[in-house]
């Protein structure tokens, strides 16, 4: 079923659908494909859909395990990026 949805969203995205790009990003994020999700969601943001895209970019950039001592600098940078997106989303809801 998800393969069918993915194909339809890809077709709609190719025709310029912003929501299809967003949905592809969310599907990738839900399937732990963060790099791909970020690409789709950044495309969505450029196309003008700010909410809920900023929130989902925050989710995508959130570190998987903030307690991990390995690659701490990368985790901190990701958390800062996530916070930036969450902050922008919050400002749009005020």
Secondary structure, 3 states (H helix, E strand, C coil): CHHHHHHHHHHHHHCCCHHHHHHHHHHHHHCCCHHHHHHHHHHHHHCCCCCCHHHHHHHHHCCCCCCCCCCHHHHHHHHHHHHHHHHHHHHHHC
